[in-house]
Amino acid sequence: MLCTKGNQAKPLSSKVCGADSSFMSVIKYMDYTVHNYSAATFTVHSNDTYVMYFLHKAPLLRYVYLQHNVNVSLLHIEHCSLTGVPRTIRNVPNLLRLAIKSCRIRHLDLNDFADLHSLYSVDLTNNRIVTITELLPASDLVLPINRLYLANNSLTQLNVRALGALTDLHCLVLEGNRIEEVNSPIALPKLEELSLRNNRIKQLNCTGWHLPALKYLFCSGNRLSIAPIEWQSMWRIEVLDLSFNLLHSFRMDDIYLTQLYALNLAGNQLTSVTTPQMHFRVPLSRLWLAQNRLNVLDISRWDMPNLWELDVAHNRLTELADVFVRFPNLAPMMILRNNQWSCEWLARVHPNDLRRKNYGCLSTNETCPAGKLTVADGCWICCW
């Protein structure tokens, strides 16, 4: 096995939703498609028989008129000059998917969708949305929307009360906004994935969140200095991404009694990862701690029979106890490169463990600045 440089740490990718609705496949059927639409208006007539409409590039488009038409199931417009969702959207009652991307929409009014009882997906990615208007108080409507994509807009605050009518929502994508605060409480009983990546959130208090179905929470690229408060109350959570924030410490005990199998803490400022609990047995299978400032990582209390990937690259560690034998399922997915490993500690590791599990490729230079422990021909571990 050649000693090569490893990839840098990175945020985790979506499990269910994707960053926008292009994650969902479309089988075109009876579609009207224009790749370069040059007019300022577009009309769907009542007697048109097309089921799907695609305007992939419509820079002059400012007005969309939809006459009553029960055939339309998909409307997809990109790179346009629309400043809002067409008011006539209610005239296509069987619409399943709406995508208006990379346009100039500034406000999202959920009342526009009140008459669309089959609407499954709304994608308003890459617009200029600053506010979300909730359904009128007198309305008892529940919107059927399953996926809502609002990535790369201009939201500064998430008014979760406005989303109260979205009780069937499974995916909520809010990455790439300017959100500084998420108001509590949130009550979205079917939400599976919540993406808050790349915002400006300094603190996330999950107290009062009612998200019993939540499995995937993505908060990478924010300004969090502490882990989200009470996040573990959402006990079904399986993936938690807190990478590329400003965390200084993390308590492993917080993941106890959850179903978490993937935890990403890479790219923070961690100097402390503690485990106060004496016998810490959890189902965790993937743990990323790369690109932090860890001098010490105490794994002596960790009982993780499912762990098969551990990344502690680019820290300041000198030893890692019995890591080579403690986790029987770890194979080449133990990533230890770019640390200051102790030659004395490595000398206590059985040579067969190093060779058999291919842990020799830990250096990023062709030569080691101090000492090195040769594992096999052409493979070594730099040590100090």
Residue pairs with C-beta under 8 A, 6 or more apart in sequence:
1 332
1 358
1 360
1 361
1 376
1 379
2 361
2 378
2 379
3 360
3 361
3 362
3 363
3 378
3 379
3 380
4 361
5 337
5 364
6 313
6 335
6 337
6 364
8 290
8 291
9 243
9 266
9 267
9 288
9 290
9 291
9 311
9 313
9 314
10 243
10 266
11 197
11 218
11 220
11 221
11 241
11 243
11 244
11 264
12 218
12 220
12 239
12 241
12 243
12 262
12 264
14 23
14 173
14 193
14 195
14 216
14 218
15 193
15 215
15 216
15 239
16 170
16 171
16 192
16 193
16 215
16 216
17 23
17 147
17 149
17 170
17 171
17 173
17 193
17 195
18 24
18 173
19 125
19 149
19 151
19 173
19 175
19 195
20 99
20 101
20 123
20 125
20 149
20 151
20 173
21 97
21 99
21 121
21 123
21 125
21 147
21 149
24 97
24 121
24 147
26 52
26 74
26 97
28 52
29 51
29 52
30 49
30 50
30 51
30 52
30 71
31 50
31 51
31 52
31 53
31 54
31 74
32 48
32 50
32 52
32 53
32 54
33 53
33 54
33 56
34 54
34 55
34 56
34 58
35 56
35 57
36 56
36 57
36 58
37 55
37 56
37 57
37 58
37 60
37 61
38 58
38 60
39 58
39 60
39 61
40 60
40 61
40 62
40 63
40 81
41 61
41 62
41 63
41 64
41 65
42 55
42 58
42 61
42 63
42 64
42 65
42 77
43 64
43 65
43 66
43 67
44 50
44 53
44 64
44 65
44 66
44 67
44 69
44 72
44 92
45 67
45 69
46 67
46 68
46 69
48 69
48 71
48 72
49 71
50 71
50 72
51 71
51 72
51 73
51 74
52 72
52 73
52 74
52 75
52 76
53 72
53 74
53 75
53 76
53 77
54 76
55 61
55 76
55 77
55 78
55 80
56 76
56 78
56 79
57 78
57 79
58 77
58 78
58 79
58 80
58 81
59 79
59 80
59 81
60 80
60 81
61 77
61 80
61 81
61 82
62 80
62 81
62 82
62 83
63 86
64 77
64 82
64 86
64 88
65 86
65 88
66 72
66 86
66 88
66 89
66 91
66 92
67 88
67 91
68 91
68 92
69 91
69 92
70 92
70 93
70 94
71 94
72 92
72 94
72 95
73 94
73 95
73 96
73 97
74 95
74 96
74 97
74 98
74 99
75 89
75 92
75 95
75 97
75 98
75 99
75 100
76 97
76 99
77 99
77 100
77 101
77 103
78 99
78 100
78 101
78 102
78 103
79 101
79 102
79 103
80 100
80 102
80 103
80 104
81 103
81 104
82 100
82 103
82 104
82 105
83 103
83 104
83 105
83 106
84 105
84 106
84 107
84 109
85 98
85 100
85 105
85 108
85 109
85 112
85 124
87 112
89 95
89 98
89 112
89 113
89 116
90 112
90 114
90 115
90 116
92 116
93 115
93 116
93 117
93 118
94 118
95 116
95 118
95 119
96 118
96 119
96 120
96 121
97 119
97 120
97 121
97 122
97 123
98 119
98 121
98 122
98 123
99 121
99 122
99 123
99 124
99 125
100 123
100 124
100 127
101 123
101 124
101 125
101 126
101 127
102 125
102 126
102 127
103 126
103 127
104 127
104 128
105 124
105 127
105 128
105 129
106 127
106 128
106 129
106 130
106 131
106 154
107 129
107 130
107 131
107 132
107 133
108 124
108 129
108 131
108 132
108 133
108 150
109 133
110 132
110 133
110 134
110 135
110 143
110 162
110 165
110 166
111 133
111 135
111 136
111 139
113 119
113 122
113 143
113 145
114 135
114 139
114 141
114 143
116 143
116 144
117 144
118 144
119 143
119 144
119 145
120 144
120 145
120 146
120 147
121 145
121 146
121 147
121 148
121 149
122 145
122 147
122 148
122 149
123 147
123 149
124 149
124 150
124 153
125 149
125 150
125 151
125 152
125 153
125 173
126 151
126 152
126 153
127 152
127 153
128 153
128 154
129 150
129 153
129 154
129 155
130 153
130 154
130 155
130 156
131 155
131 159
132 155
132 159
132 162
132 163
133 162
134 159
134 161
134 162
134 163
134 164
134 165
135 141
135 143
135 165
139 165
141 165
142 165
142 166
142 167
142 168
143 165
143 166
143 168
144 168
145 166
145 168
145 169
146 168
146 169
146 170
146 171
147 169
147 170
147 171
147 173
148 163
148 166
148 169
148 171
148 172
148 173
149 171
149 173
150 173
150 174
150 177
151 173
151 174
151 175
151 176
151 177
151 195
152 175
152 176
152 177
153 176
153 177
154 177
154 178
155 174
155 177
155 178
155 179
156 177
156 178
156 179
156 180
157 179
157 180
157 181
157 182
157 183
158 174
158 179
158 181
158 182
158 183
159 183
160 182
160 183
160 184
160 185
160 186
160 187
161 183
163 169
163 172
163 186
163 188
164 187
166 188
167 188
167 189
167 190
168 190
169 188
169 190
169 191
170 190
170 191
170 192
170 193
170 213
171 191
171 192
171 193
172 188
172 191
172 193
172 194
172 195
173 193
173 195
174 194
174 195
174 196
174 199
175 195
175 196
175 197
175 198
175 199
175 218
175 221
176 197
176 198
176 199
177 199
178 199
178 200
179 196
179 199
179 200
179 201
180 199
180 200
180 201
180 202
181 201
182 196
182 201
182 204
184 205
184 206
184 207
184 208
184 209
185 207
185 208
185 209
185 210
186 208
186 209
186 210
186 211
187 210
188 210
188 211
189 210
189 211
189 212
189 213
190 213
191 211
191 213
191 214
192 213
192 214
192 215
192 216
193 214
193 215
193 216
193 217
193 218
194 211
194 214
194 216
194 217
194 218
195 218
196 204
196 217
196 218
196 219
196 222
197 218
197 219
197 220
197 221
197 222
197 241
198 220
198 221
198 222
199 221
199 222
200 222
200 223
201 219
201 222
201 223
201 224
202 222
202 223
202 224
202 225
203 224
203 225
203 226
203 229
204 219
204 222
204 224
204 228
204 229
204 231
205 228
205 229
205 230
206 228
206 229
206 230
206 231
206 233
206 234
207 229
207 230
207 233
209 230
209 233
209 234
211 234
212 234
212 236
213 236
214 234
214 236
214 237
215 236
215 237
215 238
215 239
216 237
216 238
216 239
217 228
217 231
217 234
217 237
217 239
217 240
217 241
218 239
218 241
219 228
219 240
219 241
219 242
219 245
220 241
220 242
220 243
220 244
220 245
220 264
220 267
221 243
221 244
221 245
222 245
223 245
223 246
224 242
224 245
224 246
224 247
225 245
225 246
225 247
225 248
226 247
226 248
226 249
227 242
227 247
227 250
227 251
227 254
228 242
231 237
231 240
231 254
232 254
232 255
232 256
232 257
232 258
234 258
235 257
235 258
235 259
236 258
236 259
237 258
237 259
237 260
238 259
238 260
238 261
238 262
239 260
239 261
239 262
240 255
240 260
240 262
240 263
240 264
241 262
241 264
242 263
242 264
242 265
242 268
243 264
243 265
243 266
243 267
243 268
243 288
244 266
244 267
244 268
245 267
245 268
246 268
246 269
247 265
247 268
247 269
247 270
248 268
248 269
248 270
248 271
248 272
249 270
249 271
249 272
249 273
249 274
250 265
250 270
250 272
250 273
250 274
251 274
251 275
251 276
252 273
252 274
252 275
252 277
252 280
252 302
253 274
253 275
253 276
253 277
253 280
255 263
255 282
255 284
256 277
256 280
256 282
258 282
259 283
260 282
260 283
260 284
261 283
261 284
261 285
261 286
261 306
262 284
262 285
262 286
262 287
263 284
263 286
263 287
263 288
264 288
265 273
265 287
265 288
265 289
265 292
266 288
266 289
266 290
266 291
266 292
266 311
267 290
267 291
267 292
268 291
268 292
269 292
269 293
270 289
270 292
270 293
270 294
271 292
271 293
271 294
271 295
272 294
273 289
273 294
273 297
273 298
274 298
275 298
275 301
275 302
277 301
278 301
279 301
279 303
280 301
280 302
280 303
281 303
281 304
281 305
282 303
282 304
283 304
283 306
284 304
284 306
284 307
285 304
285 306
285 307
285 308
285 309
286 307
286 308
286 309
287 307
287 309
287 310
287 311
288 309
288 311
289 297
289 310
289 311
289 312
289 315
290 311
290 312
290 313
290 314
290 315
290 335
291 313
291 314
291 315
292 314
292 315
293 315
293 316
294 312
294 315
294 316
294 317
295 315
295 316
295 317
295 318
296 317
297 312
297 315
297 317
297 320
298 321
299 320
299 321
299 322
299 323
299 326
300 321
302 326
304 327
305 328
305 329
306 329
307 327
307 329
307 330
308 327
308 329
308 330
308 331
308 333
309 330
309 333
309 334
309 335
310 323
310 327
310 330
310 333
310 334
310 335
311 333
311 335
312 320
312 335
312 336
312 339
313 335
313 336
313 337
313 338
313 339
314 337
314 338
314 339
315 338
315 339
316 339
316 340
317 336
317 339
317 340
317 341
318 339
318 340
318 341
318 342
318 345
318 384
319 341
319 342
319 345
320 336
320 345
323 330
323 334
324 349
324 350
324 353
324 354
324 357
324 359
325 353
327 334
330 357
331 357
331 358
332 357
332 358
332 359
334 357
334 359
336 359
336 362
337 361
337 362
337 363
337 364
338 362
338 364
339 362
340 384
341 362
341 381
341 382
341 383
341 384
342 383
342 384
343 370
343 371
343 373
343 383
343 384
345 383
346 373
346 381
346 383
347 373
351 375
353 359
354 360
354 373
354 375
354 381
355 375
355 376
359 375
359 381
360 375
360 376
360 379
360 380
360 381
361 379
362 381
362 382
363 372
363 380
363 381
363 382
365 382
368 380
368 382
368 383
369 382
370 382
370 383
370 384
371 382
371 383
371 384
372 380
372 381
372 382
372 383
373 380
373 381
373 383
374 380
375 381
